Structure formats: structure tokens, C-alpha cells
Amino acid sequence: MSAYDVIVLGSGPGGYVAAIRCAQLGLKTACVEGRETLGGTCLNIGCIPSKALLHASHMLHEAKHNFAKMGLKGKTPSVDWLQMQAYKSDTISSNTKGIEFLFKKNKIDWIKGWGSIPKTGQVKVENNFYATKNIIIASGSEPSSIPGIEIDEEIVVSSTGALNLPKIPKKLAVIGAGVIGLELGSVYARLGSDVTIVEFLPAITPGVDSEVQKSFQRILKKQGLKFIMGAAVQSVERLKSKAKVNFVLHNDNSPHQLDTDVVLIATGRKPFTDGLGLEALGVKISVNGQIKTDKQWRTNIAGVYAIGDAIDGPMLAHKAEDEGMAAAEVISGKHGHVNYDVIPGVIYTNPEVATVGKTEDTLKKEGRAYKVGKFSFIGNGRAKANFAAEGFVKILADAESDRILGAHIIGPSAGDLIHEVCVAMEFGASAEDLALTCHAHPTYSEAVREAALACGLGPIHS
């Protein structure tokens, strides 16, 4: 029986990062993965392929709407869907092969197959058993659906099926106005689909600052996306090559139907722990199906750790990566650290939406004294030159100490801009610290500085 210091179950962002950090710390490490390629959901059927399609469809939008304004004239590109799919596949392949290279570089064994934990200190893969001192469960998550609705990945699809449709649908109904639904909905809207978003709640992107929610929905409507809010989906009927969505509006309990070609079920994700043998092992699981851990990512079973989507917290790849590194540090006798107050979230539409820390809604509920610094991209020279002046930066700071409590950005490169605020928050910086930091001109980042200035005497360009 092969013996390891650590075996990681799952090679997604949390799992492969945990494995690499364990190896870097001198631990003999293996990673169990049943897919044909490493990288888990994120790299194979999630974050990476969706960003490829978002990028391609955004380039098409620019060609249709902005190229001529810049003197770039010619025939508008047509969509070769098969070639776009090939580009997406090439992007996936280059990333997954990169992880395979990193495993070889760090001398990590890839145990191919689906694993389970028959007892403490042992992992079973297919019919082989491996002894290990520690186990890290990084099994990720899977799409969740609405009771009674069957996903066939043809007409009624999850995000996985939506990334691999045989053709661009004329009509697409998206159930759920969260990150996945809006990202994929915006892809197909740019490619010519008539997209309707059906959402149970009264606002899109639950948990995002309400001012951003309103502005974001207004921008998406301008881009052609339709919204049916406050609607409870009752069923989805498949009709040969089409589908019918049956829903009830909350405000008057009136029944309605929506005819469409494809239905994307984007109602969130749930932990994927099937087949691991956790119940027989005695691992404690929450009512939501999440593995319970302490602050060092230990389960109640000695030597068994869990990270990422399988445990509590936001289902984000970078959160899983941080936990993977931290769990490895703990196993090696060091101190693992994750600051859960400074984990950014990004929606990769156009414009992007990025958020970190407290929302204004949360601060109001807490009764905390705060101040708001806000700056619109319409006052940013670079954004205007690039036809990207929609949106704003909003910084929330403590009314007395000026310490940054949160930031919310809707606008160009928001997912990159948010990180200077993350670094500032990690060091406990004030809005004034950010305002006094010189920012290059002309850059989008100047909008962040202006928002910080707005927490004090006021912005310069507004």
C-alpha cells in the first residue's frame, strides 16, 4: 500500500493549490481526480470556459458598436459557433495542461479515479488503497436545481450544458439572476439570442450592494436582457425541440408561461460529496450538505480536512485556493490564515461588477456610522476614450476612523480594480491612505482614488 503525508480529493482550484502548497512544504502528496483532466469544475466546465465565451462575445459587441467610431471600418464579423467552441476548448486545454505540468514539477502523484475514505488514514480509488497521514477533501460543488425540474443538458441545461450548446438558441430563458445566469445570459444576448431572466427575488445578484444592483440591472436592460422579477418557477415542460417555463408572480399569484428554445437553470450550486463515504466515516455535515470544520479546516475526524465549496462560505475559486494553502500550512505545523472579511466577488459581464467587504445595506442594518465616497466612470478620461464610462466606484469607510469597510465597483476592469482596495483593507488602511496614493494617469484606477477622495474633501474630477 502506497503511503503519503497528504492525499487531496479533488483537483479544482482548492485541491490543486492545496496539493502544490503541501508539496512545497516538503510533504509527500497525491491528488485524486476522476476527470480526464485536472482543474475541476472551474477550469473544465466553469470559470475558464465561461470567460472565454464572455471575451469572444464582448469582442463581437465592440466590433458591432464601437469599431466604426474609432475609424475601424469594414464588414462586421459573423459568428462561427464551432470555431468559438474550439477557442474555448483550447483555452481549457492550455490551463489544465498547465496544472499537470505543475504537478510534475512539484512531484505530486495524480491518482486517476474517484476516491472515497473507507477509514481514517486511508483513501480508496477504484480498487486500490492508499495510506495517508492526512486527507484534504476538496470535492467542490455541482449545480442545484428546482424540485421537479429535470436537467437533460439539451433543452433544459445547467451551466455545463449552456457552455456546450450545439447552436446559438433564438430564445433563452435563464432561471436565476445570480452570477452564472447573468454571465451566460449576457454571452448569448451578445450572440443574438432573445434572453429572458426569471428571478424569484425582487432584485438581481442577491447579496450585492443594492445601489449596484439597480444600476447593474438598468445597464443589462439597455443591452437587451429582459427581466421577470418576483417570479416562482413551478415547472418546465419540454416540448420536442422547445420548452415552456411555468411561473407564478408573487405580487398577485397570477400564473404565466414563457416559451423558449433553451432553459438555463442557474439557481446556484450545492456541495458535491457523493461517494466519499463521509456518513459511514462519521464526518459531520450541516443541513445544507456542507462539511463542518473548525477554524483550521479540520473536520471532526482526526486527520481529515475540508476546504472550498464543500464547506461553509462563498462558493468562489479564490476562496478555495486560500483555504487550500491555509490547510496545507496547518498540516505542516504552521499557521494557516484566511481573512474572510476581505474576499472579493466578481461578475464578469460587461461592465464587470466587483465587491469586497460590507455593503451599505449591511452597515445600515448594523447601525454603524459610516461615510460614502462615490465616483462615476463618466469622469474618468480612460473610460470615456474606451467607450466604457458606465458605472461607478463606491467606497464605504468608518465615520470616525476612516478605515475602509467595503468597496463596490461597476465598470471597466472592476474585477482587477477591486484588488487595490482588498490590499488596503488587509492592512487596515483608511480611505485617506488610498486617496494619498499616487495613481497613474490615464487609468481606470484613478476612479478608485477619486472615490477615496470623495470620503474626505471630495473628488477632483466630479
MOSUL-V105803 format. One record per run of one state. SS is the DSSP state (H for helix, E for strand, L for the rest). FROM is the first residue (numbers start at 1). TO is the last residue. If there is no record, write none. Layout:
{{SS | FROM | TO} {SS | FROM | TO}}
This chain:
{{L | 1 | 1} {E | 2 | 9} {L | 10 | 12} {H | 13 | 24} {L | 25 | 28} {E | 29 | 33} {L | 34 | 39} {H | 40 | 45} {L | 46 | 46} {H | 47 | 65} {L | 66 | 67} {H | 68 | 70} {L | 71 | 80} {H | 81 | 105} {L | 106 | 108} {E | 109 | 112} {L | 113 | 114} {E | 115 | 119} {L | 120 | 121} {E | 122 | 125} {L | 126 | 127} {E | 128 | 137} {L | 138 | 140} {E | 141 | 143} {L | 144 | 155} {E | 156 | 157} {L | 158 | 158} {H | 159 | 162} {L | 163 | 170} {E | 171 | 175} {L | 176 | 178} {H | 179 | 190} {L | 191 | 193} {E | 194 | 198} {L | 199 | 209} {H | 210 | 222} {L | 223 | 225} {E | 226 | 228} {L | 229 | 230} {E | 231 | 239} {L | 240 | 241} {E | 242 | 249} {L | 250 | 254} {E | 255 | 260} {L | 261 | 261} {E | 262 | 265} {L | 266 | 268} {E | 269 | 271} {L | 272 | 277} {H | 278 | 281} {L | 282 | 284} {E | 285 | 285} {L | 286 | 290} {E | 291 | 291} {L | 292 | 297} {E | 298 | 298} {L | 299 | 303} {E | 304 | 306} {L | 307 | 307} {H | 308 | 310} {E | 311 | 311} {L | 312 | 316} {H | 317 | 331} {L | 332 | 339} {H | 340 | 342} {L | 343 | 344} {E | 345 | 347} {L | 348 | 351} {E | 352 | 357} {L | 358 | 359} {H | 360 | 366} {L | 367 | 369} {E | 370 | 376} {H | 377 | 379} {L | 380 | 380} {H | 381 | 385} {L | 386 | 391} {E | 392 | 398} {L | 399 | 402} {E | 403 | 411} {L | 412 | 413} {H | 414 | 426} {L | 427 | 429} {E | 430 | 430} {H | 431 | 435} {L | 436 | 445} {H | 446 | 453} {L | 454 | 462}}
